């Protein structure tokens, strides 16, 4: 059973952060799955799965919450570390 972790990487509106996250996912042999978008009141939510050979991470951008990734703790930590560089 996987150890699941969620981390907020930064603001949801930061397009450079979103691009950097996508580039890191691809560099780690991940692929972007189908996305979804929704609006609930003043909250805008964008979701997409990052599909890796051994696991799937959930990526969410939510108004007032931020850009977050959720999934295998080791992979989440690795991606968060690469984002900081």
Gaussian input, Z-matrix of N, CA and C with variables (Angstrom, degrees):
# hf/3-21g

backbone

0 1
 N
 C     1     B1
 C     2     B2     1     A1
 N     3     B3     2     A2     1     D1
 C     4     B4     3     A3     2     D2
 C     5     B5     4     A4     3     D3
 N     6     B6     5     A5     4     D4
 C     7     B7     6     A6     5     D5
 C     8     B8     7     A7     6     D6
 N     9     B9     8     A8     7     D7
 C    10    B10     9     A9     8     D8
 C    11    B11    10    A10     9     D9
 N    12    B12    11    A11    10    D10
 C    13    B13    12    A12    11    D11
 C    14    B14    13    A13    12    D12
 N    15    B15    14    A14    13    D13
 C    16    B16    15    A15    14    D14
 C    17    B17    16    A16    15    D15
 N    18    B18    17    A17    16    D16
 C    19    B19    18    A18    17    D17
 C    20    B20    19    A19    18    D18
 N    21    B21    20    A20    19    D19
 C    22    B22    21    A21    20    D20
 C    23    B23    22    A22    21    D21
 N    24    B24    23    A23    22    D22
 C    25    B25    24    A24    23    D23
 C    26    B26    25    A25    24    D24
 N    27    B27    26    A26    25    D25
 C    28    B28    27    A27    26    D26
 C    29    B29    28    A28    27    D27
 N    30    B30    29    A29    28    D28
 C    31    B31    30    A30    29    D29
 C    32    B32    31    A31    30    D30
 N    33    B33    32    A32    31    D31
 C    34    B34    33    A33    32    D32
 C    35    B35    34    A34    33    D33
 N    36    B36    35    A35    34    D34
 C    37    B37    36    A36    35    D35
 C    38    B38    37    A37    36    D36
 N    39    B39    38    A38    37    D37
 C    40    B40    39    A39    38    D38
 C    41    B41    40    A40    39    D39
 N    42    B42    41    A41    40    D40
 C    43    B43    42    A42    41    D41
 C    44    B44    43    A43    42    D42
 N    45    B45    44    A44    43    D43
 C    46    B46    45    A45    44    D44
 C    47    B47    46    A46    45    D45
 N    48    B48    47    A47    46    D46
 C    49    B49    48    A48    47    D47
 C    50    B50    49    A49    48    D48
 N    51    B51    50    A50    49    D49
 C    52    B52    51    A51    50    D50
 C    53    B53    52    A52    51    D51
 N    54    B54    53    A53    52    D52
 C    55    B55    54    A54    53    D53
 C    56    B56    55    A55    54    D54
 N    57    B57    56    A56    55    D55
 C    58    B58    57    A57    56    D56
 C    59    B59    58    A58    57    D57
 N    60    B60    59    A59    58    D58
 C    61    B61    60    A60    59    D59
 C    62    B62    61    A61    60    D60
 N    63    B63    62    A62    61    D61
 C    64    B64    63    A63    62    D62
 C    65    B65    64    A64    63    D63
 N    66    B66    65    A65    64    D64
 C    67    B67    66    A66    65    D65
 C    68    B68    67    A67    66    D66
 N    69    B69    68    A68    67    D67
 C    70    B70    69    A69    68    D68
 C    71    B71    70    A70    69    D69
 N    72    B72    71    A71    70    D70
 C    73    B73    72    A72    71    D71
 C    74    B74    73    A73    72    D72
 N    75    B75    74    A74    73    D73
 C    76    B76    75    A75    74    D74
 C    77    B77    76    A76    75    D75
 N    78    B78    77    A77    76    D76
 C    79    B79    78    A78    77    D77
 C    80    B80    79    A79    78    D78
 N    81    B81    80    A80    79    D79
 C    82    B82    81    A81    80    D80
 C    83    B83    82    A82    81    D81
 N    84    B84    83    A83    82    D82
 C    85    B85    84    A84    83    D83
 C    86    B86    85    A85    84    D84
 N    87    B87    86    A86    85    D85
 C    88    B88    87    A87    86    D86
 C    89    B89    88    A88    87    D87
 N    90    B90    89    A89    88    D88
 C    91    B91    90    A90    89    D89
 C    92    B92    91    A91    90    D90
 N    93    B93    92    A92    91    D91
 C    94    B94    93    A93    92    D92
 C    95    B95    94    A94    93    D93
 N    96    B96    95    A95    94    D94
 C    97    B97    96    A96    95    D95
 C    98    B98    97    A97    96    D96
 N    99    B99    98    A98    97    D97
 C   100   B100    99    A99    98    D98
 C   101   B101   100   A100    99    D99
 N   102   B102   101   A101   100   D100
 C   103   B103   102   A102   101   D101
 C   104   B104   103   A103   102   D102
 N   105   B105   104   A104   103   D103
 C   106   B106   105   A105   104   D104
 C   107   B107   106   A106   105   D105
 N   108   B108   107   A107   106   D106
 C   109   B109   108   A108   107   D107
 C   110   B110   109   A109   108   D108
 N   111   B111   110   A110   109   D109
 C   112   B112   111   A111   110   D110
 C   113   B113   112   A112   111   D111
 N   114   B114   113   A113   112   D112
 C   115   B115   114   A114   113   D113
 C   116   B116   115   A115   114   D114
 N   117   B117   116   A116   115   D115
 C   118   B118   117   A117   116   D116
 C   119   B119   118   A118   117   D117
 N   120   B120   119   A119   118   D118
 C   121   B121   120   A120   119   D119
 C   122   B122   121   A121   120   D120
 N   123   B123   122   A122   121   D121
 C   124   B124   123   A123   122   D122
 C   125   B125   124   A124   123   D123
 N   126   B126   125   A125   124   D124
 C   127   B127   126   A126   125   D125
 C   128   B128   127   A127   126   D126
 N   129   B129   128   A128   127   D127
 C   130   B130   129   A129   128   D128
 C   131   B131   130   A130   129   D129
 N   132   B132   131   A131   130   D130
 C   133   B133   132   A132   131   D131
 C   134   B134   133   A133   132   D132
 N   135   B135   134   A134   133   D133
 C   136   B136   135   A135   134   D134
 C   137   B137   136   A136   135   D135
 N   138   B138   137   A137   136   D136
 C   139   B139   138   A138   137   D137
 C   140   B140   139   A139   138   D138
 N   141   B141   140   A140   139   D139
 C   142   B142   141   A141   140   D140
 C   143   B143   142   A142   141   D141
 N   144   B144   143   A143   142   D142
 C   145   B145   144   A144   143   D143
 C   146   B146   145   A145   144   D144
 N   147   B147   146   A146   145   D145
 C   148   B148   147   A147   146   D146
 C   149   B149   148   A148   147   D147
 N   150   B150   149   A149   148   D148
 C   151   B151   150   A150   149   D149
 C   152   B152   151   A151   150   D150
 N   153   B153   152   A152   151   D151
 C   154   B154   153   A153   152   D152
 C   155   B155   154   A154   153   D153
 N   156   B156   155   A155   154   D154
 C   157   B157   156   A156   155   D155
 C   158   B158   157   A157   156   D156
 N   159   B159   158   A158   157   D157
 C   160   B160   159   A159   158   D158
 C   161   B161   160   A160   159   D159
 N   162   B162   161   A161   160   D160
 C   163   B163   162   A162   161   D161
 C   164   B164   163   A163   162   D162
 N   165   B165   164   A164   163   D163
 C   166   B166   165   A165   164   D164
 C   167   B167   166   A166   165   D165
 N   168   B168   167   A167   166   D166
 C   169   B169   168   A168   167   D167
 C   170   B170   169   A169   168   D168
 N   171   B171   170   A170   169   D169
 C   172   B172   171   A171   170   D170
 C   173   B173   172   A172   171   D171
 N   174   B174   173   A173   172   D172
 C   175   B175   174   A174   173   D173
 C   176   B176   175   A175   174   D174
 N   177   B177   176   A176   175   D175
 C   178   B178   177   A177   176   D176
 C   179   B179   178   A178   177   D177
 N   180   B180   179   A179   178   D178
 C   181   B181   180   A180   179   D179
 C   182   B182   181   A181   180   D180
 N   183   B183   182   A182   181   D181
 C   184   B184   183   A183   182   D182
 C   185   B185   184   A184   183   D183
 N   186   B186   185   A185   184   D184
 C   187   B187   186   A186   185   D185
 C   188   B188   187   A187   186   D186
 N   189   B189   188   A188   187   D187
 C   190   B190   189   A189   188   D188
 C   191   B191   190   A190   189   D189
 N   192   B192   191   A191   190   D190
 C   193   B193   192   A192   191   D191
 C   194   B194   193   A193   192   D192
 N   195   B195   194   A194   193   D193
 C   196   B196   195   A195   194   D194
 C   197   B197   196   A196   195   D195
 N   198   B198   197   A197   196   D196
 C   199   B199   198   A198   197   D197
 C   200   B200   199   A199   198   D198
 N   201   B201   200   A200   199   D199
 C   202   B202   201   A201   200   D200
 C   203   B203   202   A202   201   D201
 N   204   B204   203   A203   202   D202
 C   205   B205   204   A204   203   D203
 C   206   B206   205   A205   204   D204
 N   207   B207   206   A206   205   D205
 C   208   B208   207   A207   206   D206
 C   209   B209   208   A208   207   D207
 N   210   B210   209   A209   208   D208
 C   211   B211   210   A210   209   D209
 C   212   B212   211   A211   210   D210
 N   213   B213   212   A212   211   D211
 C   214   B214   213   A213   212   D212
 C   215   B215   214   A214   213   D213
 N   216   B216   215   A215   214   D214
 C   217   B217   216   A216   215   D215
 C   218   B218   217   A217   216   D216
 N   219   B219   218   A218   217   D217
 C   220   B220   219   A219   218   D218
 C   221   B221   220   A220   219   D219
 N   222   B222   221   A221   220   D220
 C   223   B223   222   A222   221   D221
 C   224   B224   223   A223   222   D222
 N   225   B225   224   A224   223   D223
 C   226   B226   225   A225   224   D224
 C   227   B227   226   A226   225   D225
 N   228   B228   227   A227   226   D226
 C   229   B229   228   A228   227   D227
 C   230   B230   229   A229   228   D228
 N   231   B231   230   A230   229   D229
 C   232   B232   231   A231   230   D230
 C   233   B233   232   A232   231   D231
 N   234   B234   233   A233   232   D232
 C   235   B235   234   A234   233   D233
 C   236   B236   235   A235   234   D234
 N   237   B237   236   A236   235   D235
 C   238   B238   237   A237   236   D236
 C   239   B239   238   A238   237   D237
 N   240   B240   239   A239   238   D238
 C   241   B241   240   A240   239   D239
 C   242   B242   241   A241   240   D240
 N   243   B243   242   A242   241   D241
 C   244   B244   243   A243   242   D242
 C   245   B245   244   A244   243   D243
 N   246   B246   245   A245   244   D244
 C   247   B247   246   A246   245   D245
 C   248   B248   247   A247   246   D246
 N   249   B249   248   A248   247   D247
 C   250   B250   249   A249   248   D248
 C   251   B251   250   A250   249   D249
 N   252   B252   251   A251   250   D250
 C   253   B253   252   A252   251   D251
 C   254   B254   253   A253   252   D252

   B1=1.4601
   B2=1.5261
   B3=1.3226
   B4=1.4515
   B5=1.5253
   B6=1.3153
   B7=1.4440
   B8=1.5279
   B9=1.3247
   B10=1.4575
   B11=1.5314
   B12=1.3359
   B13=1.4616
   B14=1.5183
   B15=1.3145
   B16=1.4511
   B17=1.5257
   B18=1.3198
   B19=1.4615
   B20=1.5248
   B21=1.3236
   B22=1.4609
   B23=1.5181
   B24=1.3251
   B25=1.4621
   B26=1.5180
   B27=1.3262
   B28=1.4632
   B29=1.5132
   B30=1.3370
   B31=1.4622
   B32=1.5279
   B33=1.3079
   B34=1.4669
   B35=1.5252
   B36=1.3060
   B37=1.4626
   B38=1.5335
   B39=1.3253
   B40=1.4667
   B41=1.5367
   B42=1.3266
   B43=1.4679
   B44=1.5258
   B45=1.3390
   B46=1.4674
   B47=1.5326
   B48=1.3281
   B49=1.4629
   B50=1.5219
   B51=1.3207
   B52=1.4644
   B53=1.5305
   B54=1.3368
   B55=1.4650
   B56=1.5246
   B57=1.3273
   B58=1.4570
   B59=1.5303
   B60=1.3281
   B61=1.4618
   B62=1.5262
   B63=1.3161
   B64=1.4688
   B65=1.5253
   B66=1.3209
   B67=1.4710
   B68=1.5297
   B69=1.3314
   B70=1.4640
   B71=1.5201
   B72=1.3120
   B73=1.4672
   B74=1.5265
   B75=1.3215
   B76=1.4650
   B77=1.5275
   B78=1.3371
   B79=1.4695
   B80=1.5298
   B81=1.3351
   B82=1.4691
   B83=1.5268
   B84=1.3256
   B85=1.4667
   B86=1.5288
   B87=1.3307
   B88=1.4621
   B89=1.5170
   B90=1.3080
   B91=1.4565
   B92=1.5206
   B93=1.3113
   B94=1.4490
   B95=1.5249
   B96=1.3284
   B97=1.4565
   B98=1.5194
   B99=1.3169
   B100=1.4581
   B101=1.5202
   B102=1.3215
   B103=1.4554
   B104=1.5211
   B105=1.3322
   B106=1.4574
   B107=1.5201
   B108=1.3133
   B109=1.4441
   B110=1.5115
   B111=1.3280
   B112=1.4503
   B113=1.5137
   B114=1.3220
   B115=1.4489
   B116=1.5146
   B117=1.3279
   B118=1.4637
   B119=1.5197
   B120=1.3220
   B121=1.4564
   B122=1.5112
   B123=1.3258
   B124=1.4653
   B125=1.5264
   B126=1.3203
   B127=1.4613
   B128=1.5205
   B129=1.3237
   B130=1.4550
   B131=1.5217
   B132=1.3327
   B133=1.4623
   B134=1.5269
   B135=1.3275
   B136=1.4619
   B137=1.5269
   B138=1.3270
   B139=1.4636
   B140=1.5176
   B141=1.3282
   B142=1.4589
   B143=1.5294
   B144=1.3176
   B145=1.4617
   B146=1.5179
   B147=1.3214
   B148=1.4536
   B149=1.5256
   B150=1.3183
   B151=1.4623
   B152=1.5190
   B153=1.3347
   B154=1.4592
   B155=1.5216
   B156=1.3298
   B157=1.4596
   B158=1.5318
   B159=1.3261
   B160=1.4649
   B161=1.5284
   B162=1.3458
   B163=1.4642
   B164=1.5235
   B165=1.3125
   B166=1.4635
   B167=1.5249
   B168=1.3362
   B169=1.4570
   B170=1.5224
   B171=1.3065
   B172=1.4550
   B173=1.5253
   B174=1.3210
   B175=1.4601
   B176=1.5279
   B177=1.3361
   B178=1.4574
   B179=1.5149
   B180=1.3113
   B181=1.4586
   B182=1.5220
   B183=1.3261
   B184=1.4581
   B185=1.5249
   B186=1.3305
   B187=1.4507
   B188=1.5179
   B189=1.3100
   B190=1.4742
   B191=1.5260
   B192=1.3237
   B193=1.4708
   B194=1.5152
   B195=1.3260
   B196=1.4499
   B197=1.5137
   B198=1.3241
   B199=1.4622
   B200=1.5227
   B201=1.3253
   B202=1.4627
   B203=1.5185
   B204=1.3332
   B205=1.4593
   B206=1.5205
   B207=1.3303
   B208=1.4606
   B209=1.5150
   B210=1.3321
   B211=1.4541
   B212=1.5072
   B213=1.3307
   B214=1.4564
   B215=1.5303
   B216=1.3374
   B217=1.4638
   B218=1.5217
   B219=1.3169
   B220=1.4572
   B221=1.5084
   B222=1.3153
   B223=1.4584
   B224=1.5285
   B225=1.3144
   B226=1.4645
   B227=1.5289
   B228=1.3298
   B229=1.4688
   B230=1.5268
   B231=1.3310
   B232=1.4623
   B233=1.5269
   B234=1.3155
   B235=1.4625
   B236=1.5246
   B237=1.3273
   B238=1.4659
   B239=1.5218
   B240=1.3191
   B241=1.4582
   B242=1.5333
   B243=1.3190
   B244=1.4694
   B245=1.5356
   B246=1.3242
   B247=1.4668
   B248=1.5236
   B249=1.3293
   B250=1.4746
   B251=1.5156
   B252=1.3143
   B253=1.4698
   B254=1.5047
   A1=109.56
   A2=115.52
   A3=121.37
   A4=111.65
   A5=114.74
   A6=122.20
   A7=106.15
   A8=118.63
   A9=123.19
   A10=110.53
   A11=114.89
   A12=120.96
   A13=108.85
   A14=115.88
   A15=122.06
   A16=108.39
   A17=116.21
   A18=120.28
   A19=109.30
   A20=115.95
   A21=121.46
   A22=107.42
   A23=115.71
   A24=121.89
   A25=113.06
   A26=116.94
   A27=120.92
   A28=110.04
   A29=116.56
   A30=120.41
   A31=112.59
   A32=115.55
   A33=120.91
   A34=112.55
   A35=118.07
   A36=121.75
   A37=113.35
   A38=117.72
   A39=122.10
   A40=110.33
   A41=115.81
   A42=120.96
   A43=112.32
   A44=117.21
   A45=119.91
   A46=110.32
   A47=116.68
   A48=121.10
   A49=110.73
   A50=116.95
   A51=120.42
   A52=111.12
   A53=116.32
   A54=120.29
   A55=110.39
   A56=116.91
   A57=120.57
   A58=110.40
   A59=117.37
   A60=121.04
   A61=110.58
   A62=116.94
   A63=120.65
   A64=110.65
   A65=116.53
   A66=120.75
   A67=111.33
   A68=117.28
   A69=121.19
   A70=110.62
   A71=117.00
   A72=121.04
   A73=109.70
   A74=117.08
   A75=121.21
   A76=110.69
   A77=117.28
   A78=120.05
   A79=111.84
   A80=116.71
   A81=121.68
   A82=111.97
   A83=116.47
   A84=124.21
   A85=113.47
   A86=116.72
   A87=120.63
   A88=110.97
   A89=115.68
   A90=122.38
   A91=107.69
   A92=115.60
   A93=120.19
   A94=109.59
   A95=116.02
   A96=121.67
   A97=110.78
   A98=115.47
   A99=120.59
   A100=109.65
   A101=114.92
   A102=119.91
   A103=110.59
   A104=114.61
   A105=120.78
   A106=108.48
   A107=115.25
   A108=121.54
   A109=107.86
   A110=116.10
   A111=119.30
   A112=111.22
   A113=115.03
   A114=122.19
   A115=107.69
   A116=116.61
   A117=122.06
   A118=107.33
   A119=116.65
   A120=120.00
   A121=109.14
   A122=116.54
   A123=120.45
   A124=112.20
   A125=117.34
   A126=122.34
   A127=110.79
   A128=115.71
   A129=122.35
   A130=106.70
   A131=116.86
   A132=120.80
   A133=109.31
   A134=115.10
   A135=122.59
   A136=106.95
   A137=116.93
   A138=121.75
   A139=110.34
   A140=114.90
   A141=120.93
   A142=107.91
   A143=116.49
   A144=120.66
   A145=109.42
   A146=115.56
   A147=122.27
   A148=105.78
   A149=116.26
   A150=122.19
   A151=109.81
   A152=115.15
   A153=122.87
   A154=108.47
   A155=118.48
   A156=120.14
   A157=113.23
   A158=117.63
   A159=120.43
   A160=114.70
   A161=117.89
   A162=119.66
   A163=110.36
   A164=116.28
   A165=123.00
   A166=108.15
   A167=115.96
   A168=121.53
   A169=108.83
   A170=115.87
   A171=121.56
   A172=108.32
   A173=116.19
   A174=122.18
   A175=106.90
   A176=116.50
   A177=121.31
   A178=110.48
   A179=115.65
   A180=122.52
   A181=106.11
   A182=116.55
   A183=120.93
   A184=109.65
   A185=115.73
   A186=121.87
   A187=110.53
   A188=116.76
   A189=125.81
   A190=113.48
   A191=118.56
   A192=121.98
   A193=109.80
   A194=117.11
   A195=121.45
   A196=112.50
   A197=114.76
   A198=123.15
   A199=107.26
   A200=116.37
   A201=119.75
   A202=111.62
   A203=114.39
   A204=121.34
   A205=107.85
   A206=115.45
   A207=121.83
   A208=108.69
   A209=115.63
   A210=120.37
   A211=111.47
   A212=116.18
   A213=122.56
   A214=110.31
   A215=116.81
   A216=122.27
   A217=112.79
   A218=118.17
   A219=121.04
   A220=112.35
   A221=116.66
   A222=121.20
   A223=111.06
   A224=117.18
   A225=121.37
   A226=109.89
   A227=116.75
   A228=120.77
   A229=111.51
   A230=117.11
   A231=121.28
   A232=110.34
   A233=116.67
   A234=121.10
   A235=110.24
   A236=118.25
   A237=121.82
   A238=110.34
   A239=117.63
   A240=121.51
   A241=110.91
   A242=116.81
   A243=120.68
   A244=111.22
   A245=117.44
   A246=121.35
   A247=110.37
   A248=116.72
   A249=121.22
   A250=113.19
   A251=118.23
   A252=121.60
   A253=112.50
   D1=136.28
   D2=-178.33
   D3=-75.56
   D4=148.98
   D5=171.05
   D6=-88.73
   D7=113.54
   D8=-173.71
   D9=-93.95
   D10=138.54
   D11=-179.77
   D12=-141.38
   D13=149.06
   D14=175.81
   D15=-127.87
   D16=138.37
   D17=-179.98
   D18=-142.33
   D19=141.49
   D20=175.02
   D21=-93.36
   D22=123.30
   D23=-175.05
   D24=-87.40
   D25=-26.04
   D26=-177.49
   D27=164.88
   D28=-167.11
   D29=-178.19
   D30=-68.08
   D31=143.76
   D32=-177.31
   D33=-67.55
   D34=-24.04
   D35=-176.79
   D36=-87.83
   D37=-2.86
   D38=-177.09
   D39=-77.75
   D40=98.22
   D41=-176.88
   D42=-66.88
   D43=-33.02
   D44=177.34
   D45=-65.47
   D46=-39.31
   D47=177.45
   D48=-64.47
   D49=-42.68
   D50=178.48
   D51=-60.95
   D52=-42.96
   D53=179.40
   D54=-65.67
   D55=-42.88
   D56=179.37
   D57=-62.08
   D58=-41.73
   D59=178.25
   D60=-61.94
   D61=-46.02
   D62=179.11
   D63=-60.43
   D64=-44.80
   D65=-179.93
   D66=-62.39
   D67=-39.98
   D68=178.82
   D69=-66.29
   D70=-43.80
   D71=179.10
   D72=-58.41
   D73=-46.25
   D74=179.95
   D75=-64.80
   D76=-39.37
   D77=-179.50
   D78=-66.61
   D79=-22.64
   D80=178.29
   D81=-94.79
   D82=19.51
   D83=177.75
   D84=71.84
   D85=22.78
   D86=176.40
   D87=-92.42
   D88=160.57
   D89=176.90
   D90=-128.59
   D91=146.31
   D92=178.63
   D93=-85.33
   D94=129.40
   D95=179.08
   D96=-87.05
   D97=-162.62
   D98=178.92
   D99=-72.84
   D100=148.29
   D101=-179.07
   D102=-110.36
   D103=162.83
   D104=173.69
   D105=-139.95
   D106=154.95
   D107=-178.32
   D108=-138.86
   D109=141.66
   D110=178.56
   D111=-148.17
   D112=161.37
   D113=179.45
   D114=-131.86
   D115=126.65
   D116=178.24
   D117=-133.77
   D118=100.17
   D119=-175.67
   D120=65.68
   D121=-122.79
   D122=179.21
   D123=-94.08
   D124=1.96
   D125=-178.38
   D126=-93.95
   D127=123.89
   D128=173.59
   D129=-106.96
   D130=130.37
   D131=-177.43
   D132=-127.64
   D133=126.79
   D134=175.50
   D135=-118.05
   D136=129.89
   D137=-179.59
   D138=-128.95
   D139=143.15
   D140=175.24
   D141=-152.90
   D142=146.79
   D143=175.93
   D144=-95.57
   D145=140.58
   D146=171.20
   D147=-104.68
   D148=113.95
   D149=-171.96
   D150=-100.14
   D151=119.18
   D152=177.74
   D153=-111.94
   D154=161.16
   D155=-179.89
   D156=-55.74
   D157=-33.98
   D158=-174.35
   D159=-106.12
   D160=-10.62
   D161=-176.26
   D162=-164.59
   D163=173.11
   D164=175.71
   D165=-127.33
   D166=132.56
   D167=174.10
   D168=-104.96
   D169=146.84
   D170=174.64
   D171=-100.52
   D172=129.03
   D173=177.56
   D174=-113.59
   D175=128.99
   D176=179.75
   D177=-132.77
   D178=139.61
   D179=171.54
   D180=-120.66
   D181=113.68
   D182=-175.99
   D183=-127.93
   D184=132.86
   D185=178.34
   D186=-54.29
   D187=135.06
   D188=179.15
   D189=69.62
   D190=-2.42
   D191=178.57
   D192=-109.91
   D193=-53.84
   D194=179.08
   D195=125.30
   D196=-172.75
   D197=177.31
   D198=-94.91
   D199=118.29
   D200=-175.90
   D201=-127.13
   D202=156.49
   D203=172.49
   D204=-127.24
   D205=143.19
   D206=-178.64
   D207=-136.70
   D208=136.34
   D209=177.26
   D210=157.95
   D211=-151.12
   D212=-179.01
   D213=-51.71
   D214=123.34
   D215=-173.57
   D216=-57.41
   D217=-41.61
   D218=-179.50
   D219=-62.49
   D220=-43.26
   D221=179.99
   D222=-71.26
   D223=-40.60
   D224=177.09
   D225=-59.17
   D226=-46.48
   D227=178.86
   D228=-62.50
   D229=-40.45
   D230=-179.89
   D231=-63.26
   D232=-45.37
   D233=179.89
   D234=-65.31
   D235=-43.96
   D236=179.19
   D237=-60.26
   D238=-38.88
   D239=178.42
   D240=-65.69
   D241=-41.93
   D242=179.59
   D243=-68.34
   D244=-32.71
   D245=177.40
   D246=-63.17
   D247=-38.11
   D248=-177.67
   D249=-69.10
   D250=-20.36
   D251=-176.73
   D252=-75.03

